[in-house]
Amino acid sequence: VIEANLSGEMNLKIETDLVSVTTHFKDLGNPPWASEDGSESSSQGRDLESMAEARIDIKKLQQLLAGQQVNPTKALCNIASKRIVHFILLHEDVSLQYFIPALA
């Protein structure tokens, strides 16, 4: 399970029948996104503490992590709750995107 909120907190949870382990990340950046009219959108009207989460296949995440030879200067993670996790890895003029669908 990957979950994050607009306050810069992200949790990575690994759950099996025998154990549950969570890694907590704090003080992460939360860049503004441009809206359709070109202005930067803010998080006004959205709960900053509410977690968006997606349960994904660990093998697909492992493929992303093991296959990275790019050494990105910036990594972004978008979570459409219970639908998909979208990673963007940026390095100089290269942008690599990776989509992992959520499990049902």
C-alpha positions as a Markdown table, in Angstrom:
| # | Residue | x | y | z |
|---|---|---|---|---|
| 1 | Val | 0.0 | 0.0 | 0.0 |
| 2 | Ile | 1.3 | 3.4 | -0.9 |
| 3 | Glu | -0.4 | 6.4 | 0.7 |
| 4 | Ala | 0.3 | 10.1 | 0.8 |
| 5 | Asn | -1.3 | 13.4 | 1.7 |
| 6 | Leu | -0.9 | 17.0 | 0.7 |
| 7 | Ser | 1.1 | 17.7 | 3.9 |
| 8 | Gly | 4.1 | 16.0 | 2.6 |
| 9 | Glu | 3.7 | 12.7 | 4.3 |
| 10 | Met | 3.9 | 9.3 | 2.5 |
| 11 | Asn | 3.8 | 5.8 | 3.9 |
| 12 | Leu | 4.8 | 2.6 | 2.2 |
| 13 | Lys | 3.2 | -0.5 | 3.8 |
| 14 | Ile | 4.1 | -4.1 | 3.1 |
| 15 | Glu | 1.5 | -6.5 | 4.4 |
| 16 | Thr | 1.7 | -10.3 | 4.4 |
| 17 | Asp | -0.2 | -13.0 | 6.5 |
| 18 | Leu | 2.7 | -13.0 | 9.0 |
| 19 | Val | 3.8 | -9.4 | 9.2 |
| 20 | Ser | 3.0 | -5.8 | 8.4 |
| 21 | Val | 5.8 | -3.2 | 8.0 |
| 22 | Thr | 5.4 | 0.5 | 7.3 |
| 23 | Thr | 8.0 | 3.0 | 6.3 |
| 24 | His | 7.1 | 6.6 | 7.0 |
| 25 | Phe | 8.4 | 9.6 | 4.9 |
| 26 | Lys | 7.9 | 13.1 | 6.2 |
| 27 | Asp | 8.5 | 16.7 | 4.9 |
| 28 | Leu | 8.3 | 15.7 | 1.3 |
| 29 | Gly | 7.7 | 18.4 | -1.3 |
| 30 | Asn | 4.3 | 19.0 | -2.8 |
| 31 | Pro | 4.7 | 21.0 | -6.1 |
| 32 | Pro | 1.7 | 23.0 | -7.4 |
| 33 | Trp | 0.1 | 21.8 | -10.6 |
| 34 | Ala | -1.0 | 24.1 | -13.5 |
| 35 | Ser | -4.7 | 24.2 | -14.0 |
| 36 | Glu | -6.3 | 24.2 | -17.4 |
| 37 | Asp | -6.4 | 28.0 | -17.6 |
| 38 | Gly | -2.6 | 28.0 | -17.0 |
| 39 | Ser | -2.7 | 29.3 | -13.4 |
| 40 | Glu | -1.1 | 27.3 | -10.7 |
| 41 | Ser | -3.7 | 25.3 | -8.7 |
| 42 | Ser | -3.4 | 25.1 | -5.0 |
| 43 | Ser | -4.9 | 22.7 | -2.5 |
| 44 | Gln | -7.6 | 25.1 | -1.4 |
| 45 | Gly | -10.7 | 23.3 | -0.2 |
| 46 | Arg | -8.9 | 20.0 | 0.1 |
| 47 | Asp | -8.1 | 18.2 | 3.4 |
| 48 | Leu | -4.3 | 18.4 | 3.7 |
| 49 | Glu | -4.2 | 15.4 | 6.2 |
| 50 | Ser | -6.4 | 13.0 | 4.2 |
| 51 | Met | -4.4 | 10.1 | 2.8 |
| 52 | Ala | -4.9 | 9.0 | -0.8 |
| 53 | Glu | -3.9 | 5.3 | -1.1 |
| 54 | Ala | -3.5 | 2.5 | -3.5 |
| 55 | Arg | -2.8 | -1.2 | -3.0 |
| 56 | Ile | -0.4 | -2.3 | -5.7 |
| 57 | Asp | 1.5 | -5.4 | -6.7 |
| 58 | Ile | 5.0 | -5.3 | -5.0 |
| 59 | Lys | 6.5 | -7.1 | -8.0 |
| 60 | Lys | 5.5 | -4.2 | -10.3 |
| 61 | Leu | 7.0 | -1.7 | -7.9 |
| 62 | Gln | 10.2 | -3.8 | -7.7 |
| 63 | Gln | 10.4 | -3.8 | -11.5 |
| 64 | Leu | 10.4 | 0.0 | -11.4 |
| 65 | Leu | 13.0 | 0.3 | -8.6 |
| 66 | Ala | 15.3 | -2.4 | -10.0 |
| 67 | Gly | 15.2 | -1.1 | -13.6 |
| 68 | Gln | 16.2 | 2.4 | -12.8 |
| 69 | Gln | 19.6 | 3.3 | -14.2 |
| 70 | Val | 18.6 | 6.9 | -14.8 |
| 71 | Asn | 19.5 | 8.3 | -11.4 |
| 72 | Pro | 16.7 | 10.9 | -11.5 |
| 73 | Thr | 17.2 | 14.4 | -10.1 |
| 74 | Lys | 13.6 | 14.6 | -9.1 |
| 75 | Ala | 10.9 | 11.9 | -8.5 |
| 76 | Leu | 7.2 | 12.6 | -8.3 |
| 77 | Cys | 4.4 | 10.2 | -7.2 |
| 78 | Asn | 0.8 | 10.8 | -8.0 |
| 79 | Ile | -1.9 | 8.6 | -6.4 |
| 80 | Ala | -5.4 | 8.3 | -7.7 |
| 81 | Ser | -6.9 | 6.7 | -4.6 |
| 82 | Lys | -7.7 | 3.0 | -5.1 |
| 83 | Arg | -7.1 | 3.4 | -8.8 |
| 84 | Ile | -3.5 | 3.9 | -9.9 |
| 85 | Val | -0.1 | 5.1 | -8.8 |
| 86 | His | 1.8 | 7.3 | -11.3 |
| 87 | Phe | 5.5 | 7.9 | -11.0 |
| 88 | Ile | 7.4 | 10.6 | -12.9 |
| 89 | Leu | 11.2 | 10.4 | -12.8 |
| 90 | Leu | 13.1 | 13.5 | -14.1 |
| 91 | His | 16.7 | 13.7 | -15.2 |
| 92 | Glu | 18.0 | 16.6 | -17.2 |
| 93 | Asp | 15.9 | 16.6 | -20.4 |
| 94 | Val | 14.5 | 13.1 | -19.9 |
| 95 | Ser | 11.1 | 12.3 | -18.3 |
| 96 | Leu | 10.2 | 8.7 | -17.5 |
| 97 | Gln | 6.6 | 7.9 | -16.5 |
| 98 | Tyr | 5.5 | 4.6 | -14.9 |
| 99 | Phe | 1.9 | 3.6 | -14.1 |
| 100 | Ile | 1.0 | 0.9 | -11.6 |
| 101 | Pro | -2.7 | 0.0 | -11.5 |
| 102 | Ala | -4.2 | -0.6 | -8.1 |
| 103 | Leu | -5.3 | -4.1 | -7.1 |
| 104 | Ala | -9.0 | -4.7 | -6.7 |
